[in-house]
C-alpha cells in the first residue's frame, strides 16, 4: 500500500494536519491543527505519527490526519 505524502495532500488543497495525542492510559484527548508546510512534499503523513509530542501531556507519538476543514470552507 502506497503512503500518502504531504505533497499529494497539498496538490489537493490541504495544507494543515490534525494531530491527536497518542496517550493511551489516562486519556489526554488533546488535539491541534498544525501547518504542514515545515515538512517536504515527499514526507509520508504516517511517518509523522512517531515524531509528534503532545504539548499538553508530553506524550511522544500521535495520530496525524489531514485537516480538510479550511479547504472545505473555501469551496463554499
C-alpha distances in whole Angstrom, upper triangle without the diagonal:
4,6,9,12,16,17,15,17,20,20,20,23,21,23,23,21,22,22,23,25,23,27,27,30,33,30,31,29,29,27,27,26,26,26,23,24,25,22,21,18,16,15,12,13,12,14,17,17,19,21,23,27,28,31,33,33,31,28,26,22,21,18,18,17,18,22,22,26,28,26,27,30,31,30,33
4,7,9,13,13,12,14,17,17,17,20,19,20,21,19,21,21,23,25,23,27,27,31,34,31,31,29,29,26,26,24,24,23,20,21,22,19,17,15,12,12,9,11,11,12,15,16,18,20,22,25,27,30,32,32,30,28,25,22,20,18,17,16,16,20,21,24,26,24,25,29,28,28,31
4,6,10,11,10,11,14,15,15,18,16,17,17,15,17,18,19,21,20,24,25,28,31,28,28,26,25,23,22,21,20,20,16,18,19,15,14,12,10,9,6,7,7,9,12,13,15,17,18,22,24,26,29,29,27,24,22,18,17,15,13,12,13,17,18,22,23,21,23,26,26,26,29
4,7,8,7,8,11,11,12,14,12,13,14,13,15,16,18,21,20,24,25,29,31,28,27,25,24,21,20,18,17,17,14,15,17,14,13,10,9,8,6,6,8,10,12,13,16,17,18,21,23,25,28,28,27,25,22,19,17,14,12,10,10,14,15,18,19,18,19,23,23,22,26
4,5,5,7,9,10,11,13,11,12,13,12,15,16,18,21,21,25,26,30,32,29,27,26,24,21,20,17,16,15,11,12,13,10,9,6,6,5,4,5,8,9,10,13,16,15,17,20,22,24,27,28,26,24,21,18,17,15,12,11,10,14,15,18,19,17,20,23,22,22,26
4,5,5,6,9,10,10,9,8,9,9,13,14,17,20,21,24,26,30,31,28,26,25,23,19,17,15,13,11,7,9,10,8,7,5,6,6,6,6,10,10,10,13,16,15,16,19,21,22,25,26,25,23,21,18,17,15,11,11,9,12,13,16,16,15,18,20,19,20,24
4,5,5,6,9,10,9,9,12,13,16,18,21,24,24,28,30,34,35,32,30,28,26,23,21,18,16,13,10,10,12,9,7,4,6,8,9,10,13,14,14,17,19,18,19,23,24,26,29,30,28,27,25,22,21,19,15,14,12,14,15,18,17,15,18,21,19,20,24
4,5,5,7,9,9,10,12,13,16,18,21,24,25,28,30,34,35,32,30,28,26,23,21,18,17,15,12,13,15,13,11,7,8,10,9,10,13,14,15,17,20,20,21,24,25,27,30,31,30,28,26,23,21,18,15,13,11,13,13,17,17,14,17,20,19,18,22
4,5,5,6,5,7,9,10,13,15,18,21,22,26,28,31,32,29,28,25,23,20,18,15,14,12,10,11,14,12,12,9,11,11,10,9,13,14,14,16,19,19,19,22,23,25,27,29,27,26,24,21,19,16,13,10,7,10,10,13,13,11,13,16,16,16,19
4,5,5,5,6,9,11,14,17,20,23,25,28,30,34,35,31,29,27,25,21,19,15,14,11,9,9,12,11,11,8,11,11,12,12,15,16,16,18,21,20,20,23,24,25,28,30,29,28,26,23,21,19,15,13,10,11,11,14,13,10,14,16,14,15,19
4,5,7,9,12,14,18,20,24,27,28,31,33,37,38,34,33,30,28,24,22,19,18,15,13,13,16,14,13,10,12,14,14,14,17,19,19,21,24,23,23,27,28,29,32,33,32,31,29,26,24,22,18,16,13,14,13,16,15,12,15,17,15,15,19
4,6,9,12,13,16,19,22,25,27,30,32,35,36,33,31,28,27,23,21,17,17,15,13,14,18,16,16,12,15,15,15,14,17,19,19,21,24,24,23,27,27,28,31,33,32,31,29,26,23,21,17,14,11,12,10,13,12,9,11,14,13,12,16
4,6,9,12,15,18,21,25,26,30,32,35,35,32,30,27,25,21,19,15,15,13,12,12,16,16,15,13,16,16,16,15,18,20,19,21,25,24,23,26,26,27,29,31,31,30,28,26,23,21,17,14,10,10,8,11,9,6,9,12,10,10,14
4,6,8,11,14,17,21,23,26,28,31,32,28,26,23,22,18,15,12,11,10,9,10,14,13,14,12,15,14,14,12,15,17,16,18,21,20,19,22,22,23,25,27,27,26,25,22,19,17,13,11,7,7,6,9,8,6,9,12,11,12,15
4,7,10,13,17,20,22,25,28,31,31,28,25,23,20,17,14,10,9,6,6,7,10,11,12,11,14,13,14,12,15,16,15,17,20,18,17,20,20,21,23,26,25,24,23,21,18,17,13,11,8,8,8,10,9,8,12,13,13,15,18
4,7,10,13,16,19,22,24,27,27,24,22,19,17,13,10,6,5,5,5,8,10,11,13,13,15,14,14,11,14,15,13,15,18,16,14,17,17,17,20,22,21,21,20,18,15,14,10,9,6,5,7,9,8,9,12,13,14,16,18
4,6,10,13,15,18,21,24,24,21,19,16,14,10,8,5,5,6,6,10,11,11,14,14,15,13,12,9,11,13,10,11,14,13,12,14,14,15,17,19,19,18,17,14,12,10,7,6,5,5,8,10,11,12,14,15,17,18,20
4,7,10,12,15,18,21,21,17,15,13,11,7,6,4,6,9,10,13,15,15,17,17,18,16,14,11,12,14,11,11,14,14,11,13,12,14,15,17,17,16,15,13,10,8,6,5,6,5,9,10,12,13,14,16,18,19,21
4,7,9,12,15,18,18,15,12,10,8,5,5,6,7,11,11,15,15,15,18,18,19,16,14,11,11,13,9,8,11,11,8,9,9,11,12,14,13,12,12,10,6,6,5,7,9,9,13,13,15,17,18,20,22,23,25
4,6,9,11,14,14,11,9,7,6,4,7,9,11,14,15,18,18,18,21,22,22,19,17,13,13,14,12,9,12,12,9,10,8,11,11,12,12,11,11,9,5,5,6,8,11,11,15,15,18,19,20,22,24,25,27
4,6,9,11,11,9,7,6,5,6,9,12,13,17,17,20,20,20,23,24,24,20,19,15,14,15,12,10,11,11,8,8,6,9,9,9,9,7,8,7,5,7,9,12,15,15,19,19,21,23,24,25,28,29,30
4,6,9,11,9,8,9,9,10,12,15,16,19,19,22,21,21,23,24,24,20,18,15,13,14,12,9,9,11,9,9,8,12,12,10,10,7,7,5,4,6,10,13,16,17,21,21,24,25,26,28,30,31,33
4,6,7,6,6,8,9,11,14,17,19,22,22,25,24,24,27,28,27,24,22,19,17,17,16,12,12,14,11,10,9,12,11,8,9,6,8,8,8,10,13,16,20,20,24,24,27,28,29,31,33,34,35
4,7,6,8,10,12,14,17,20,22,25,25,28,27,27,29,30,29,26,24,21,18,19,18,14,14,16,15,14,12,16,14,12,13,9,11,10,10,12,15,18,21,22,25,26,29,30,31,32,35,36,37
4,5,8,11,13,16,19,23,24,28,28,31,30,30,33,34,33,29,27,24,22,23,21,17,17,19,17,16,14,16,14,11,13,11,13,13,13,15,19,21,25,25,29,29,31,33,34,35,38,39,40
4,6,9,12,15,19,22,24,28,28,32,31,31,34,35,35,31,29,26,24,25,23,19,19,21,18,16,14,16,13,10,13,11,15,15,15,17,20,22,25,25,29,28,31,33,33,34,37,38,39
4,6,9,12,15,19,21,25,25,29,28,28,31,32,32,28,26,23,21,22,20,17,18,19,16,15,12,14,12,10,12,11,14,13,12,13,17,19,22,22,25,25,27,29,29,31,33,35,35
4,5,9,12,16,18,22,23,26,26,26,29,30,30,27,25,22,21,22,19,16,17,17,14,12,9,11,8,7,10,9,12,12,11,13,15,18,20,20,23,23,25,27,28,28,31,33,34
4,7,10,14,16,20,21,25,24,25,28,29,29,26,24,20,19,21,18,15,17,18,14,13,10,12,9,10,12,11,14,13,11,11,14,15,18,17,20,19,22,24,24,25,28,29,30
4,7,11,13,17,18,22,21,22,26,26,27,24,23,19,19,20,17,14,16,16,12,11,7,8,7,8,11,10,13,12,10,11,12,14,16,15,19,18,20,22,23,23,26,28,29
4,7,10,13,15,18,19,19,23,23,24,21,20,16,16,18,14,13,15,15,11,11,8,9,9,11,12,12,13,12,9,9,10,11,13,12,15,14,16,19,19,20,23,25,25
4,6,10,12,15,16,17,20,21,22,19,19,15,16,17,14,13,16,15,11,11,9,9,10,13,14,14,15,14,11,11,10,11,12,10,13,12,14,16,18,18,20,22,24
4,7,9,12,14,15,18,18,20,18,17,14,16,17,14,14,17,15,12,13,12,12,14,17,17,17,17,15,12,12,10,9,9,7,10,10,10,13,15,15,17,19,21
4,6,9,10,12,15,16,18,15,16,13,15,15,12,13,16,14,11,12,12,12,15,17,17,17,16,15,13,13,10,10,10,9,12,12,12,14,16,17,18,20,22
4,6,7,9,12,13,16,14,15,13,16,16,13,15,17,15,13,15,15,15,18,21,20,20,19,18,16,15,12,12,10,10,12,13,11,13,16,16,17,19,22
4,6,6,9,10,12,10,11,10,13,13,10,13,15,13,12,15,16,17,20,22,20,20,18,17,15,14,11,11,9,10,12,14,13,14,17,18,18,20,23
4,5,7,9,12,11,13,12,16,15,13,16,18,16,15,18,19,19,23,25,23,23,21,20,18,18,14,14,13,13,15,16,15,15,19,19,19,21,24
4,7,10,12,10,13,13,15,14,12,15,16,13,13,16,18,18,21,23,21,21,19,18,17,18,15,16,15,15,18,19,18,18,22,23,22,25,27
4,7,8,7,10,10,13,11,10,13,15,12,13,16,18,19,23,24,21,21,18,17,17,17,13,14,14,15,18,20,19,19,22,24,23,25,28
4,6,6,9,11,14,12,12,16,17,15,16,19,22,23,26,27,25,24,21,20,19,19,16,16,15,17,19,21,21,20,23,25,24,25,29
4,6,8,10,13,13,13,16,18,17,18,21,24,25,28,29,27,26,23,21,20,19,16,15,14,16,17,20,19,18,21,23,22,23,27
4,6,9,12,11,12,15,17,16,18,21,24,26,29,30,27,26,23,20,20,19,16,16,15,18,19,22,22,21,24,26,25,26,30
4,6,9,7,8,12,13,12,14,18,20,22,25,26,23,22,19,17,16,15,12,13,13,16,18,21,21,20,23,25,25,26,29
4,6,5,7,10,12,12,14,18,20,22,25,25,23,21,18,15,14,13,11,11,11,15,17,20,21,20,22,25,25,26,29
4,5,6,8,11,11,12,15,17,20,22,22,21,19,16,13,12,10,7,7,8,12,14,17,18,17,20,22,23,23,26
4,5,6,8,10,11,15,16,19,21,21,20,17,14,11,10,8,7,8,10,14,16,19,21,20,22,25,26,26,29
4,6,7,8,10,13,16,19,21,21,19,16,13,10,10,10,9,11,13,16,19,22,23,23,25,27,28,29,32
4,6,5,6,10,13,15,18,18,16,14,11,8,8,8,7,10,12,14,17,20,21,21,23,25,26,27,30
4,6,6,9,11,14,16,16,14,12,9,5,5,5,6,9,12,15,18,20,22,22,24,26,27,29,31
4,6,8,11,14,16,15,13,10,7,4,6,8,9,13,16,18,22,24,25,26,28,30,31,32,34
4,7,10,13,15,15,12,10,7,6,8,10,10,14,16,18,21,23,24,25,27,29,30,31,34
4,7,9,12,12,9,8,6,5,6,9,9,12,14,16,19,21,22,23,25,27,28,30,32
4,6,9,8,6,6,4,6,7,11,11,15,17,18,22,22,23,25,27,28,30,32,34
4,5,6,5,5,7,8,8,11,12,15,17,17,21,21,22,25,26,27,29,31,32
4,6,6,8,10,11,11,14,14,17,19,18,22,22,22,25,27,27,29,31,33
4,6,8,11,13,12,15,16,19,21,20,23,23,24,27,28,28,30,33,34
4,6,9,11,12,15,17,20,22,22,26,25,27,29,30,31,33,35,36
4,6,9,11,14,16,19,22,22,26,26,27,29,31,32,34,36,37
4,6,8,12,14,18,21,21,25,25,27,29,30,31,33,35,37
4,7,11,12,16,19,20,24,25,27,28,30,31,33,35,37
4,7,9,13,16,18,22,23,25,26,27,29,31,32,34
4,6,10,13,15,18,19,21,23,24,26,28,29,31
4,7,10,12,15,17,19,20,21,23,25,26,28
4,7,9,13,14,16,17,19,21,22,23,25
4,6,9,12,14,14,15,18,19,20,22
4,6,9,11,10,12,15,16,16,19
4,6,7,8,10,12,13,14,16
4,6,5,6,9,10,11,13
4,5,5,6,9,10,11
4,5,5,6,9,10
4,6,5,7,9
4,5,5,7
4,5,6
4,6
4
